[in-house]
Amino acid sequence: MSETNQLVATTRTNFGKGAARKLRAAGQTPAVVYGHGTDPAHIALETHPLSLIIRHANAVIELDIEGRKELVLVKDVQKDPVRQIIEHVDLLVVKKGETVEVEVPVHVTGESFSGTNALQELNTLRLSVPATSIPEHVEVSVEGLEEGAQILAGDVTLPKGATLLDAVEQLVVHVVTPRGTAADEAEEASEEEAAE
């Protein structure tokens, strides 16, 4: 489960590209907090601790905005495509006990049957989960699966309290034998001999 991280935020009063550039130069990242019918709050956060937190999908942060506590979910991160510097972060207000919709990464574990490959078709699953216990990922085991085996979204074991939002018949992983294996080549050679 994702842990709740804590950050201290300061309220921003200056806006625009110039103000944002000055903030980033001072080791701060501009962000906006919104949701639950509240007016959007424009804040600044320390860049380094924020960058460590957003490495994890669906990070939950307990913000201290000048003495006021706010639980937020990282909803969107804008980065400079070249320098990978965080330019702006959108934070969604969440309440303890509330469920949120998130995309959770799928991790494939295990080895499929010898001579086969497990191909991952879906990298994330959309789930509805309690805001304070968002899983970092869901695991799908392909241990010993043979060619033709398929794992659909509905087959994935979800964490307690999570509900699948994707279609249950969506293909997550399937097991195939790669083309050009020794068995294929032997088969092709015997077909060629038969043709001669």
C-alpha positions as CSV (number, residue, x, y, z in Angstrom):
1,M,0.0,0.0,0.0
2,S,1.1,3.5,-0.7
3,E,2.2,5.3,2.5
4,T,1.1,8.8,3.3
5,N,4.0,11.3,2.7
6,Q,4.2,14.7,4.5
7,L,5.1,18.0,2.9
8,V,5.0,21.6,4.0
9,A,3.5,23.9,1.4
10,T,3.5,27.7,1.1
11,T,0.8,29.7,-0.5
12,R,1.7,31.3,-3.8
13,T,0.6,34.9,-4.6
14,N,2.6,35.4,-7.8
15,F,1.6,33.7,-11.0
16,G,2.7,33.3,-14.6
17,K,5.8,31.9,-16.3
18,G,8.3,34.3,-14.7
19,A,7.1,33.6,-11.2
20,A,7.1,29.9,-11.8
21,R,10.7,30.1,-13.2
22,K,11.8,32.0,-10.1
23,L,10.2,29.4,-7.8
24,R,11.9,26.5,-9.7
25,A,15.2,28.3,-9.5
26,A,14.8,28.5,-5.7
27,G,14.2,24.7,-5.4
28,Q,10.4,25.0,-5.3
29,T,7.7,23.5,-7.5
30,P,4.4,25.3,-8.3
31,A,1.3,23.2,-7.6
32,V,-2.5,23.6,-7.4
33,V,-4.7,21.8,-4.9
34,Y,-8.4,21.3,-5.9
35,G,-11.4,19.2,-5.3
36,H,-14.3,18.7,-2.8
37,G,-15.9,21.9,-3.8
38,T,-13.0,24.0,-2.5
39,D,-11.5,26.9,-4.4
40,P,-8.2,25.9,-6.1
41,A,-5.3,26.7,-3.8
42,H,-2.0,27.7,-5.5
43,I,0.9,26.5,-3.5
44,A,4.7,25.9,-3.7
45,L,6.4,22.7,-2.5
46,E,10.1,21.8,-2.0
47,T,11.2,20.2,-5.3
48,H,13.5,17.5,-3.9
49,P,11.2,15.7,-1.5
50,L,8.3,16.1,-4.0
51,S,10.4,14.4,-6.8
52,L,11.0,11.4,-4.5
53,I,7.3,11.1,-3.7
54,I,6.1,11.3,-7.3
55,R,8.3,8.4,-8.4
56,H,5.6,6.2,-7.0
57,A,2.3,6.0,-8.8
58,N,-0.8,7.5,-7.1
59,A,1.2,9.0,-4.2
60,V,-0.9,10.4,-1.3
61,I,0.6,13.4,0.5
62,E,-0.5,15.0,3.8
63,L,0.1,18.7,3.1
64,D,0.6,21.3,5.8
65,I,-0.5,24.5,4.1
66,E,0.5,27.1,6.6
67,G,-0.9,25.2,9.5
68,R,-3.9,23.7,7.7
69,K,-3.7,19.9,7.1
70,E,-5.0,18.6,3.7
71,L,-4.8,15.0,2.4
72,V,-4.1,15.1,-1.4
73,L,-3.5,12.6,-4.2
74,V,-1.0,13.4,-6.9
75,K,-3.3,13.7,-10.0
76,D,-1.0,15.1,-12.7
77,V,2.7,16.0,-13.0
78,Q,4.0,18.2,-15.8
79,K,7.7,17.8,-16.6
80,D,10.0,19.5,-19.0
81,P,10.3,16.8,-21.8
82,V,14.1,17.4,-22.2
83,R,15.5,18.2,-18.8
84,Q,12.8,16.1,-16.9
85,I,12.4,19.0,-14.4
86,I,9.0,19.0,-12.6
87,E,7.2,22.1,-13.9
88,H,3.9,21.8,-12.1
89,V,1.9,19.4,-10.1
90,D,-1.9,19.0,-9.8
91,L,-3.1,17.7,-6.4
92,L,-6.6,16.4,-5.7
93,V,-8.1,16.8,-2.2
94,V,-9.2,13.4,-0.7
95,K,-10.8,12.5,2.5
96,K,-10.0,9.5,4.7
97,G,-12.6,6.7,4.0
98,E,-13.3,8.1,0.5
99,T,-12.7,6.0,-2.6
100,V,-10.8,7.4,-5.6
101,E,-10.3,6.2,-9.2
102,V,-6.6,5.5,-10.0
103,E,-4.5,3.7,-12.6
104,V,-2.4,1.1,-10.8
105,P,0.7,-0.5,-12.6
106,V,0.5,-4.2,-13.4
107,H,3.7,-6.2,-12.4
108,V,4.1,-9.6,-14.1
109,T,5.9,-12.2,-11.9
110,G,7.1,-15.7,-12.4
111,E,8.3,-17.6,-15.5
112,S,6.0,-19.0,-18.1
113,F,6.5,-22.6,-19.4
114,S,9.9,-23.2,-20.9
115,G,10.2,-21.9,-24.5
116,T,7.3,-19.5,-24.2
117,N,7.1,-15.8,-23.6
118,A,4.5,-13.9,-21.5
119,L,3.4,-10.8,-23.4
120,Q,1.9,-8.0,-21.3
121,E,-0.9,-6.2,-23.1
122,L,-2.0,-3.9,-20.2
123,N,0.5,-1.9,-18.2
124,T,-2.1,-0.5,-15.7
125,L,-5.6,-1.3,-14.4
126,R,-8.2,1.3,-13.5
127,L,-9.4,0.7,-9.9
128,S,-11.6,2.3,-7.4
129,V,-9.8,2.1,-4.0
130,P,-9.9,3.8,-0.6
131,A,-7.9,7.0,-0.9
132,T,-5.6,6.1,2.0
133,S,-4.7,2.6,0.9
134,I,-3.9,2.9,-2.8
135,P,-1.8,-0.1,-3.9
136,E,1.6,0.6,-5.5
137,H,0.9,-2.1,-8.1
138,V,-1.0,-5.3,-8.7
139,E,0.8,-8.6,-9.4
140,V,0.0,-11.1,-12.1
141,S,1.8,-14.4,-11.9
142,V,2.6,-16.3,-15.1
143,E,4.4,-19.1,-13.3
144,G,4.3,-22.3,-15.4
145,L,1.6,-21.0,-17.8
146,E,1.7,-22.7,-21.2
147,E,1.2,-21.4,-24.8
148,G,-2.2,-19.9,-25.3
149,A,-2.9,-19.1,-21.7
150,Q,-4.5,-15.7,-21.1
151,I,-5.0,-13.6,-18.0
152,L,-7.9,-11.2,-18.3
153,A,-8.5,-8.1,-16.1
154,G,-11.3,-10.0,-14.3
155,D,-8.8,-12.8,-13.3
156,V,-6.4,-10.4,-11.5
157,T,-6.5,-10.7,-7.7
158,L,-7.2,-7.2,-6.4
159,P,-6.2,-5.8,-3.0
160,K,-8.9,-5.7,-0.3
161,G,-11.4,-2.9,-0.9
162,A,-10.4,-2.4,-4.5
163,T,-12.9,-2.6,-7.4
164,L,-12.0,-3.1,-11.0
165,L,-13.2,-0.3,-13.3
166,D,-11.8,-1.7,-16.6
167,A,-13.8,-4.3,-18.6
168,V,-13.3,-7.8,-17.1
169,E,-12.6,-9.3,-20.5
170,Q,-9.6,-7.0,-21.2
171,L,-6.5,-9.0,-22.0
172,V,-3.7,-8.3,-19.4
173,V,-1.1,-11.0,-20.3
174,H,-1.0,-13.9,-22.8
175,V,1.5,-16.6,-23.3
176,V,3.0,-17.3,-26.8
177,T,5.7,-19.4,-28.3
178,P,8.1,-17.1,-30.2
179,R,8.4,-17.5,-34.0
180,G,11.6,-19.1,-35.2
181,T,12.0,-21.5,-32.3
182,A,13.7,-24.9,-32.9
183,A,10.4,-26.7,-33.1
184,D,9.1,-24.2,-35.8
185,E,12.3,-24.7,-37.8
186,A,12.1,-28.5,-37.6
187,E,8.5,-28.3,-38.8
188,E,9.4,-26.0,-41.7
189,A,12.3,-28.3,-42.7
190,S,10.0,-31.4,-42.8
191,E,7.4,-29.4,-44.8
192,E,10.1,-28.4,-47.3
193,E,11.3,-32.0,-47.6
194,A,7.7,-33.2,-48.2
195,A,7.3,-30.5,-50.9
196,E,10.5,-31.7,-52.7
